[in-house]
Amino acid sequence: MLRPMLMIVLWPAFLMACAATGLVFSLVDPMELIVLDERLQMHLTGVYTVGFFAFWLLGILSSGLTALLVQKAH
């Protein structure tokens, strides 16, 4: 039961992370990002990678919460 539930949660989160990364970084230049009053000192690929995994984590939290609530409703 755990393996199908993981795929139900991870796959939509992955797709959302792909779309969010493409959208955000087409509008925002990673070299112009400022965190805690300092410019990011990372390579472009690093910024894209961190952004993708941050969006994926948000998607996992969202999909996981939805799956949990649906499971509790049954």
ChimeraX commands (.cxc) that place a marker at each C-alpha (Angstrom):
marker #1 position 0.00,0.00,0.00 radius 0.5
marker #1 position 2.91,2.34,0.66 radius 0.5
marker #1 position 4.48,2.14,-2.81 radius 0.5
marker #1 position 1.32,3.16,-4.75 radius 0.5
marker #1 position 0.68,5.96,-2.25 radius 0.5
marker #1 position 4.22,7.26,-2.74 radius 0.5
marker #1 position 3.73,7.40,-6.49 radius 0.5
marker #1 position 0.35,9.09,-6.07 radius 0.5
marker #1 position 2.08,11.79,-4.01 radius 0.5
marker #1 position 5.49,12.09,-5.74 radius 0.5
marker #1 position 4.46,12.08,-9.41 radius 0.5
marker #1 position 2.05,15.07,-9.33 radius 0.5
marker #1 position 4.54,16.92,-7.11 radius 0.5
marker #1 position 7.31,16.27,-9.64 radius 0.5
marker #1 position 5.17,17.57,-12.51 radius 0.5
marker #1 position 4.23,20.66,-10.51 radius 0.5
marker #1 position 7.89,21.28,-9.68 radius 0.5
marker #1 position 8.81,21.08,-13.38 radius 0.5
marker #1 position 6.14,23.58,-14.32 radius 0.5
marker #1 position 6.85,25.92,-11.39 radius 0.5
marker #1 position 10.60,25.90,-12.04 radius 0.5
marker #1 position 10.07,26.70,-15.71 radius 0.5
marker #1 position 7.61,29.48,-14.94 radius 0.5
marker #1 position 9.54,31.12,-12.10 radius 0.5
marker #1 position 12.93,31.05,-13.77 radius 0.5
marker #1 position 11.53,32.33,-17.04 radius 0.5
marker #1 position 10.38,35.41,-15.13 radius 0.5
marker #1 position 13.21,35.76,-12.58 radius 0.5
marker #1 position 16.93,35.97,-13.28 radius 0.5
marker #1 position 18.69,33.68,-10.77 radius 0.5
marker #1 position 21.71,35.98,-10.64 radius 0.5
marker #1 position 19.51,38.82,-9.37 radius 0.5
marker #1 position 18.07,36.89,-6.42 radius 0.5
marker #1 position 18.80,38.42,-3.04 radius 0.5
marker #1 position 18.52,36.35,0.15 radius 0.5
marker #1 position 18.99,38.02,3.54 radius 0.5
marker #1 position 20.28,41.23,1.93 radius 0.5
marker #1 position 22.99,39.44,-0.06 radius 0.5
marker #1 position 23.13,38.21,-3.65 radius 0.5
marker #1 position 23.26,34.48,-4.12 radius 0.5
marker #1 position 26.80,33.28,-4.69 radius 0.5
marker #1 position 25.82,30.08,-6.50 radius 0.5
marker #1 position 26.27,28.77,-10.00 radius 0.5
marker #1 position 23.18,28.99,-12.24 radius 0.5
marker #1 position 22.76,25.22,-12.22 radius 0.5
marker #1 position 22.83,25.22,-8.41 radius 0.5
marker #1 position 20.12,27.86,-8.21 radius 0.5
marker #1 position 17.92,25.94,-10.65 radius 0.5
marker #1 position 18.49,22.70,-8.73 radius 0.5
marker #1 position 17.70,24.22,-5.33 radius 0.5
marker #1 position 14.63,25.90,-6.80 radius 0.5
marker #1 position 13.41,22.67,-8.38 radius 0.5
marker #1 position 13.81,20.69,-5.15 radius 0.5
marker #1 position 12.13,23.46,-3.13 radius 0.5
marker #1 position 9.14,23.41,-5.50 radius 0.5
marker #1 position 9.11,19.60,-5.41 radius 0.5
marker #1 position 9.07,19.64,-1.59 radius 0.5
marker #1 position 6.12,22.06,-1.62 radius 0.5
marker #1 position 4.33,19.78,-4.08 radius 0.5
marker #1 position 5.04,16.73,-1.93 radius 0.5
marker #1 position 3.61,18.50,1.12 radius 0.5
marker #1 position 0.52,19.55,-0.81 radius 0.5
marker #1 position -0.10,16.16,-2.45 radius 0.5
marker #1 position 0.67,14.31,0.77 radius 0.5
marker #1 position -1.80,16.39,2.73 radius 0.5
marker #1 position -4.46,15.79,0.07 radius 0.5
marker #1 position -3.80,12.02,0.09 radius 0.5
marker #1 position -3.94,11.98,3.90 radius 0.5
marker #1 position -7.24,13.85,3.98 radius 0.5
marker #1 position -8.79,11.60,1.32 radius 0.5
marker #1 position -7.62,8.52,3.23 radius 0.5
marker #1 position -9.11,9.84,6.48 radius 0.5
marker #1 position -12.44,10.55,4.74 radius 0.5
marker #1 position -12.90,6.88,3.80 radius 0.5
marker link #1:1,2 radius 0.2
marker link #1:2,3 radius 0.2
marker link #1:3,4 radius 0.2
marker link #1:4,5 radius 0.2
marker link #1:5,6 radius 0.2
marker link #1:6,7 radius 0.2
marker link #1:7,8 radius 0.2
marker link #1:8,9 radius 0.2
marker link #1:9,10 radius 0.2
marker link #1:10,11 radius 0.2
marker link #1:11,12 radius 0.2
marker link #1:12,13 radius 0.2
marker link #1:13,14 radius 0.2
marker link #1:14,15 radius 0.2
marker link #1:15,16 radius 0.2
marker link #1:16,17 radius 0.2
marker link #1:17,18 radius 0.2
marker link #1:18,19 radius 0.2
marker link #1:19,20 radius 0.2
marker link #1:20,21 radius 0.2
marker link #1:21,22 radius 0.2
marker link #1:22,23 radius 0.2
marker link #1:23,24 radius 0.2
marker link #1:24,25 radius 0.2
marker link #1:25,26 radius 0.2
marker link #1:26,27 radius 0.2
marker link #1:27,28 radius 0.2
marker link #1:28,29 radius 0.2
marker link #1:29,30 radius 0.2
marker link #1:30,31 radius 0.2
marker link #1:31,32 radius 0.2
marker link #1:32,33 radius 0.2
marker link #1:33,34 radius 0.2
marker link #1:34,35 radius 0.2
marker link #1:35,36 radius 0.2
marker link #1:36,37 radius 0.2
marker link #1:37,38 radius 0.2
marker link #1:38,39 radius 0.2
marker link #1:39,40 radius 0.2
marker link #1:40,41 radius 0.2
marker link #1:41,42 radius 0.2
marker link #1:42,43 radius 0.2
marker link #1:43,44 radius 0.2
marker link #1:44,45 radius 0.2
marker link #1:45,46 radius 0.2
marker link #1:46,47 radius 0.2
marker link #1:47,48 radius 0.2
marker link #1:48,49 radius 0.2
marker link #1:49,50 radius 0.2
marker link #1:50,51 radius 0.2
marker link #1:51,52 radius 0.2
marker link #1:52,53 radius 0.2
marker link #1:53,54 radius 0.2
marker link #1:54,55 radius 0.2
marker link #1:55,56 radius 0.2
marker link #1:56,57 radius 0.2
marker link #1:57,58 radius 0.2
marker link #1:58,59 radius 0.2
marker link #1:59,60 radius 0.2
marker link #1:60,61 radius 0.2
marker link #1:61,62 radius 0.2
marker link #1:62,63 radius 0.2
marker link #1:63,64 radius 0.2
marker link #1:64,65 radius 0.2
marker link #1:65,66 radius 0.2
marker link #1:66,67 radius 0.2
marker link #1:67,68 radius 0.2
marker link #1:68,69 radius 0.2
marker link #1:69,70 radius 0.2
marker link #1:70,71 radius 0.2
marker link #1:71,72 radius 0.2
marker link #1:72,73 radius 0.2
marker link #1:73,74 radius 0.2
view
